[in-house]
């Protein structure tokens, strides 16, 4: 059974591709789930970002607030549950990554202020960051991310 996400902080780790491009067997990794990948998050290659600060917005109020009224963002914001976003009344462009229930990236787009992103049907979570950040961190279609809960956040729900 999947647990419920709560508002809080955490750390985002980019683990790698689930299609075997980074040497891992995608089917085997899917069976392990996100918690099984958490141990490998510490041994990331030099080209990937490690320990990206993350804010988790799981309540209706936190998701509705999102990045509105901010002039920038340090790290990333995870909206959960979510399948689409908009940038109306935002002050800066953002990168948006749509994640499935196993935290695998389905699609990545950059949205300028005043735009509406198309919802993705299989998306359960949306990861937002300043424009250009996701590319620097190695977040692209097919890559899996792992979320390590912060000191004030409850443990991330297990994925089966």
ZADO-1210 file (C-alpha; in nm, 4 decimals, padded with zeros to 6 digits):
<atoms>
<atom x="00.0000" y="00.0000" z="00.0000" code="UNK" pos="1"/>
<atom x="00.1295" y="00.3439" z="-00.0904" code="UNK" pos="2"/>
<atom x="00.1615" y="00.5925" z="00.1958" code="UNK" pos="3"/>
<atom x="00.0520" y="00.9530" z="00.1817" code="UNK" pos="4"/>
<atom x="00.2887" y="01.2394" z="00.1177" code="UNK" pos="5"/>
<atom x="00.2963" y="01.5334" z="00.3585" code="UNK" pos="6"/>
<atom x="00.4201" y="01.8913" z="00.3271" code="UNK" pos="7"/>
<atom x="00.7840" y="01.9233" z="00.4271" code="UNK" pos="8"/>
<atom x="01.1386" y="01.9209" z="00.3023" code="UNK" pos="9"/>
<atom x="01.3710" y="01.6610" z="00.1645" code="UNK" pos="10"/>
<atom x="01.6552" y="01.5927" z="-00.0724" code="UNK" pos="11"/>
<atom x="01.6229" y="01.4965" z="-00.4371" code="UNK" pos="12"/>
<atom x="01.8682" y="01.2486" z="-00.5897" code="UNK" pos="13"/>
<atom x="01.8874" y="01.1677" z="-00.9609" code="UNK" pos="14"/>
<atom x="01.9516" y="00.7936" z="-00.9803" code="UNK" pos="15"/>
<atom x="01.9562" y="00.7125" z="-01.3489" code="UNK" pos="16"/>
<atom x="01.7718" y="00.5757" z="-01.6447" code="UNK" pos="17"/>
<atom x="01.5235" y="00.2898" z="-01.6160" code="UNK" pos="18"/>
<atom x="01.5709" y="00.1928" z="-01.9807" code="UNK" pos="19"/>
<atom x="01.9130" y="00.0366" z="-01.9275" code="UNK" pos="20"/>
<atom x="02.1051" y="00.3324" z="-02.0754" code="UNK" pos="21"/>
<atom x="02.3135" y="00.3721" z="-01.7590" code="UNK" pos="22"/>
<atom x="02.3904" y="00.0012" z="-01.7289" code="UNK" pos="23"/>
<atom x="02.1012" y="-00.0878" z="-01.4981" code="UNK" pos="24"/>
<atom x="01.8323" y="-00.3389" z="-01.5886" code="UNK" pos="25"/>
<atom x="01.5091" y="-00.1361" z="-01.6084" code="UNK" pos="26"/>
<atom x="01.2750" y="-00.4255" z="-01.5266" code="UNK" pos="27"/>
<atom x="01.4801" y="-00.5187" z="-01.2208" code="UNK" pos="28"/>
<atom x="01.4860" y="-00.1600" z="-01.0998" code="UNK" pos="29"/>
<atom x="01.1066" y="-00.1309" z="-01.1385" code="UNK" pos="30"/>
<atom x="01.0608" y="-00.4318" z="-00.9104" code="UNK" pos="31"/>
<atom x="01.2851" y="-00.2772" z="-00.6461" code="UNK" pos="32"/>
<atom x="01.0764" y="00.0390" z="-00.6160" code="UNK" pos="33"/>
<atom x="01.1901" y="00.3808" z="-00.5008" code="UNK" pos="34"/>
<atom x="01.3098" y="00.2627" z="-00.1605" code="UNK" pos="35"/>
<atom x="01.5401" y="00.0063" z="-00.3197" code="UNK" pos="36"/>
<atom x="01.6945" y="00.2836" z="-00.5274" code="UNK" pos="37"/>
<atom x="01.7516" y="00.5072" z="-00.2256" code="UNK" pos="38"/>
<atom x="02.0681" y="00.3213" z="-00.1285" code="UNK" pos="39"/>
<atom x="02.2219" y="00.3875" z="-00.4703" code="UNK" pos="40"/>
<atom x="02.1506" y="00.7604" z="-00.4457" code="UNK" pos="41"/>
<atom x="02.4679" y="00.8064" z="-00.2404" code="UNK" pos="42"/>
<atom x="02.6896" y="00.6567" z="-00.5117" code="UNK" pos="43"/>
<atom x="02.5933" y="00.8884" z="-00.7967" code="UNK" pos="44"/>
<atom x="02.8369" y="00.9433" z="-01.0802" code="UNK" pos="45"/>
<atom x="03.0228" y="01.2728" z="-01.0955" code="UNK" pos="46"/>
<atom x="02.8010" y="01.3989" z="-01.3811" code="UNK" pos="47"/>
<atom x="02.4822" y="01.3830" z="-01.1775" code="UNK" pos="48"/>
<atom x="02.3581" y="01.6154" z="-00.9051" code="UNK" pos="49"/>
<atom x="02.3527" y="01.4839" z="-00.5507" code="UNK" pos="50"/>
<atom x="02.1561" y="01.6268" z="-00.2624" code="UNK" pos="51"/>
<atom x="01.9287" y="01.8800" z="-00.4323" code="UNK" pos="52"/>
<atom x="01.7184" y="02.0635" z="-00.1696" code="UNK" pos="53"/>
<atom x="01.3503" y="01.9807" z="-00.2130" code="UNK" pos="54"/>
<atom x="01.0269" y="02.1275" z="-00.0821" code="UNK" pos="55"/>
<atom x="00.7283" y="01.8905" z="-00.0825" code="UNK" pos="56"/>
<atom x="00.3825" y="02.0419" z="-00.1399" code="UNK" pos="57"/>
<atom x="00.1225" y="01.7733" z="-00.0721" code="UNK" pos="58"/>
<atom x="-00.1658" y="01.9661" z="00.0859" code="UNK" pos="59"/>
<atom x="-00.4178" y="02.1527" z="-00.1271" code="UNK" pos="60"/>
<atom x="-00.3046" y="02.4840" z="00.0190" code="UNK" pos="61"/>
<atom x="00.0675" y="02.4224" z="-00.0432" code="UNK" pos="62"/>
<atom x="00.0048" y="02.3004" z="-00.4007" code="UNK" pos="63"/>
<atom x="-00.2179" y="02.6015" z="-00.4783" code="UNK" pos="64"/>
<atom x="00.0484" y="02.8397" z="-00.3458" code="UNK" pos="65"/>
<atom x="00.3318" y="02.6637" z="-00.5291" code="UNK" pos="66"/>
<atom x="00.5851" y="02.9160" z="-00.6569" code="UNK" pos="67"/>
<atom x="00.3437" y="03.2117" z="-00.6718" code="UNK" pos="68"/>
<atom x="00.4910" y="03.5301" z="-00.5283" code="UNK" pos="69"/>
<atom x="00.8502" y="03.4002" z="-00.5289" code="UNK" pos="70"/>
<atom x="01.1344" y="03.5675" z="-00.7173" code="UNK" pos="71"/>
<atom x="01.3332" y="03.2460" z="-00.7499" code="UNK" pos="72"/>
<atom x="01.3770" y="02.8952" z="-00.6200" code="UNK" pos="73"/>
<atom x="01.6675" y="02.7218" z="-00.4518" code="UNK" pos="74"/>
<atom x="01.6451" y="02.3525" z="-00.5306" code="UNK" pos="75"/>
<atom x="01.3149" y="02.2068" z="-00.6441" code="UNK" pos="76"/>
<atom x="00.9464" y="02.1869" z="-00.5526" code="UNK" pos="77"/>
<atom x="00.7538" y="01.8584" z="-00.5674" code="UNK" pos="78"/>
<atom x="00.3772" y="01.8895" z="-00.6161" code="UNK" pos="79"/>
<atom x="00.1947" y="01.5719" z="-00.5194" code="UNK" pos="80"/>
<atom x="-00.0541" y="01.4606" z="-00.6312" code="UNK" pos="81"/>
<atom x="-00.0458" y="01.6598" z="-00.9543" code="UNK" pos="82"/>
<atom x="-00.0642" y="01.5937" z="-01.3258" code="UNK" pos="83"/>
<atom x="-00.0331" y="01.9458" z="-01.4657" code="UNK" pos="84"/>
<atom x="00.0784" y="02.2985" z="-01.3785" code="UNK" pos="85"/>
<atom x="00.0486" y="02.6595" z="-01.4903" code="UNK" pos="86"/>
<atom x="00.2735" y="02.9636" z="-01.4633" code="UNK" pos="87"/>
<atom x="00.0075" y="03.2333" z="-01.4416" code="UNK" pos="88"/>
<atom x="00.1138" y="03.5175" z="-01.2073" code="UNK" pos="89"/>
<atom x="00.4662" y="03.3733" z="-01.1798" code="UNK" pos="90"/>
<atom x="00.7736" y="03.5930" z="-01.2059" code="UNK" pos="91"/>
<atom x="01.0230" y="03.3550" z="-01.3667" code="UNK" pos="92"/>
<atom x="01.0431" y="03.0648" z="-01.6123" code="UNK" pos="93"/>
<atom x="01.0474" y="02.7117" z="-01.4697" code="UNK" pos="94"/>
<atom x="01.1417" y="02.3617" z="-01.5733" code="UNK" pos="95"/>
<atom x="00.8653" y="02.1075" z="-01.5153" code="UNK" pos="96"/>
<atom x="00.9213" y="01.7317" z="-01.4891" code="UNK" pos="97"/>
<atom x="00.6186" y="01.5024" z="-01.4836" code="UNK" pos="98"/>
<atom x="00.6767" y="01.1911" z="-01.2677" code="UNK" pos="99"/>
<atom x="00.4846" y="00.8633" z="-01.2529" code="UNK" pos="100"/>
<atom x="00.4055" y="00.6758" z="-00.9309" code="UNK" pos="101"/>
<atom x="00.7530" y="00.5155" z="-00.9289" code="UNK" pos="102"/>
<atom x="00.9169" y="00.8607" z="-00.9585" code="UNK" pos="103"/>
<atom x="01.0291" y="00.7969" z="-01.3162" code="UNK" pos="104"/>
<atom x="01.0364" y="01.1078" z="-01.5347" code="UNK" pos="105"/>
<atom x="00.7679" y="01.0929" z="-01.8043" code="UNK" pos="106"/>
<atom x="00.8353" y="01.4307" z="-01.9677" code="UNK" pos="107"/>
<atom x="01.0305" y="01.7546" z="-01.9105" code="UNK" pos="108"/>
<atom x="00.9363" y="02.1018" z="-02.0354" code="UNK" pos="109"/>
<atom x="01.0347" y="02.4630" z="-01.9745" code="UNK" pos="110"/>
<atom x="00.7425" y="02.7019" z="-01.9197" code="UNK" pos="111"/>
<atom x="00.7652" y="03.0804" z="-01.9393" code="UNK" pos="112"/>
<atom x="00.5424" y="03.2910" z="-01.7109" code="UNK" pos="113"/>
<atom x="00.1772" y="03.3038" z="-01.8158" code="UNK" pos="114"/>
<atom x="00.1661" y="02.9558" z="-01.9702" code="UNK" pos="115"/>
<atom x="-00.0482" y="02.6479" z="-01.9111" code="UNK" pos="116"/>
<atom x="00.1245" y="02.3099" z="-01.9170" code="UNK" pos="117"/>
<atom x="-00.0732" y="02.0224" z="-02.0633" code="UNK" pos="118"/>
<atom x="-00.1671" y="01.7606" z="-01.8028" code="UNK" pos="119"/>
<atom x="-00.0035" y="01.4187" z="-01.8383" code="UNK" pos="120"/>
<atom x="-00.2443" y="01.1307" z="-01.7783" code="UNK" pos="121"/>
<atom x="00.0051" y="00.8942" z="-01.6104" code="UNK" pos="122"/>
<atom x="00.1637" y="01.1700" z="-01.4027" code="UNK" pos="123"/>
<atom x="00.1242" y="01.1450" z="-01.0245" code="UNK" pos="124"/>
<atom x="00.3790" y="01.4100" z="-00.9246" code="UNK" pos="125"/>
<atom x="00.5229" y="01.7266" z="-01.0782" code="UNK" pos="126"/>
<atom x="00.8754" y="01.8488" z="-01.0068" code="UNK" pos="127"/>
<atom x="00.9396" y="02.2215" z="-01.0589" code="UNK" pos="128"/>
<atom x="01.2728" y="02.4054" z="-01.0658" code="UNK" pos="129"/>
<atom x="01.4166" y="02.7241" z="-01.2142" code="UNK" pos="130"/>
<atom x="01.4598" y="02.7123" z="-01.5918" code="UNK" pos="131"/>
<atom x="01.7729" y="02.5176" z="-01.6875" code="UNK" pos="132"/>
<atom x="01.8154" y="02.3462" z="-01.3503" code="UNK" pos="133"/>
<atom x="01.6699" y="02.0074" z="-01.4455" code="UNK" pos="134"/>
<atom x="01.9067" y="01.9786" z="-01.7417" code="UNK" pos="135"/>
<atom x="02.2060" y="02.0603" z="-01.5191" code="UNK" pos="136"/>
<atom x="02.0946" y="01.7943" z="-01.2692" code="UNK" pos="137"/>
<atom x="02.0541" y="01.5290" z="-01.5402" code="UNK" pos="138"/>
<atom x="01.6755" y="01.5033" z="-01.5112" code="UNK" pos="139"/>
<atom x="01.5348" y="01.3866" z="-01.8460" code="UNK" pos="140"/>
<atom x="01.2731" y="01.1432" z="-01.9777" code="UNK" pos="141"/>
<atom x="01.3242" y="00.7901" z="-01.8442" code="UNK" pos="142"/>
<atom x="01.5399" y="00.8902" z="-01.5458" code="UNK" pos="143"/>
<atom x="01.4337" y="00.7863" z="-01.1974" code="UNK" pos="144"/>
<atom x="01.4598" y="01.0222" z="-00.9006" code="UNK" pos="145"/>
<atom x="01.4732" y="00.9332" z="-00.5323" code="UNK" pos="146"/>
<atom x="01.3470" y="01.1527" z="-00.2513" code="UNK" pos="147"/>
<atom x="01.5167" y="01.1349" z="00.0868" code="UNK" pos="148"/>
<atom x="01.2994" y="01.2943" z="00.3563" code="UNK" pos="149"/>
<atom x="01.4385" y="01.5934" z="00.5437" code="UNK" pos="150"/>
<atom x="01.4621" y="01.6251" z="00.9205" code="UNK" pos="151"/>
<atom x="01.1170" y="01.7831" z="00.9487" code="UNK" pos="152"/>
<atom x="00.9441" y="01.5606" z="00.6943" code="UNK" pos="153"/>
<atom x="00.7926" y="01.2175" z="00.7494" code="UNK" pos="154"/>
<atom x="00.9372" y="00.9264" z="00.5510" code="UNK" pos="155"/>
<atom x="00.8491" y="00.9149" z="00.1821" code="UNK" pos="156"/>
<atom x="00.5752" y="00.6634" z="00.1029" code="UNK" pos="157"/>
<atom x="00.6845" y="00.3270" z="-00.0289" code="UNK" pos="158"/>
<atom x="00.6227" y="00.2408" z="-00.3915" code="UNK" pos="159"/>
<atom x="00.5171" y="-00.1050" z="-00.5017" code="UNK" pos="160"/>
</atoms>
